[in-house]
């Protein structure tokens, strides 16, 4: 299951689509963390607890700085149980 949205990474929280959370919430709760991959294959570890509780990924500003984003980005939500 994939979802996408245009996100302003100048905000500290990135909204996560409800359908995505509902599909993966048990896995998020069990693993406690996941990884975000940027377009040049940098990986950033994130805590998944707020995804389950509040449907947000915290740290949008830190992600944008780490990845070098300067404008809003299309965020594709695709969760895979891979080395988690």
C-alpha distance (Angstrom), angle and dihedral (degrees) to the residues before:
residue distance angle dihedral
X1 . . .
X2 3.79 . .
X3 3.79 130.0 .
X4 3.77 128.7 176.9
X5 3.77 139.9 -170.2
X6 3.77 139.6 168.9
X7 3.79 107.5 -104.6
X8 3.75 130.8 -169.5
X9 3.77 102.6 -137.5
X10 3.77 89.7 -163.2
X11 3.81 86.0 82.0
X12 3.77 116.9 80.0
X13 3.80 94.7 -131.3
X14 3.80 127.5 55.9
X15 3.80 113.5 -155.7
X16 3.80 115.8 -127.4
X17 3.83 119.1 -149.5
X18 3.82 113.1 -106.9
X19 3.81 93.2 -129.5
X20 3.81 90.3 55.6
X21 3.81 92.5 50.4
X22 3.80 92.5 46.8
X23 3.82 91.1 52.0
X24 3.82 95.7 48.8
X25 3.82 106.3 24.7
X26 3.82 95.4 108.0
X27 3.81 91.3 52.4
X28 3.82 92.1 45.3
X29 3.82 90.7 50.9
X30 3.80 91.7 48.4
X31 3.82 98.5 47.0
X32 3.84 99.3 36.7
X33 3.80 93.2 -155.9
X34 3.77 142.2 45.7
X35 3.76 139.5 178.8
X36 3.77 133.1 -109.1
X37 3.80 116.4 -150.2
X38 3.79 119.2 -155.9
X39 3.84 124.8 -152.0
X40 3.83 93.2 -88.6
X41 3.83 93.2 49.3
X42 3.80 99.5 -102.4
X43 3.79 109.5 150.0
X44 3.81 122.8 -144.3
X45 3.81 119.9 -169.0
X46 3.81 116.1 -134.0
X47 3.79 135.2 -173.6
X48 3.83 108.9 -117.6
X49 3.83 97.8 -160.4
X50 3.81 94.1 93.9
X51 3.79 90.5 48.5
X52 3.80 89.2 61.4
X53 3.81 97.0 40.5
X54 3.82 103.7 34.6
X55 3.84 104.9 13.0
X56 3.81 91.9 -121.0
X57 3.78 137.7 113.2
X58 3.80 108.1 -139.3
X59 3.78 123.8 -142.0
X60 3.80 103.2 47.2
X61 3.80 91.2 152.3
X62 3.81 92.4 50.4
X63 3.82 90.3 46.9
X64 3.80 91.9 51.2
X65 3.81 91.5 49.8
X66 3.82 93.3 46.4
X67 3.81 92.8 48.0
X68 3.80 95.9 39.1
X69 3.82 95.8 -120.5
X70 3.78 114.6 163.6
X71 3.83 100.3 176.2
X72 3.79 140.3 31.6
X73 3.79 112.5 -60.2
X74 3.78 134.6 -152.5
X75 3.79 104.7 -114.5
X76 3.80 116.4 -154.0
X77 3.79 115.1 -160.4
X78 3.79 110.3 -149.5
X79 3.78 118.4 150.0
X80 3.78 120.7 -163.6
X81 3.79 126.6 178.6
X82 3.77 94.1 -126.7
X83 3.80 122.4 144.8
X84 3.80 89.3 -27.5
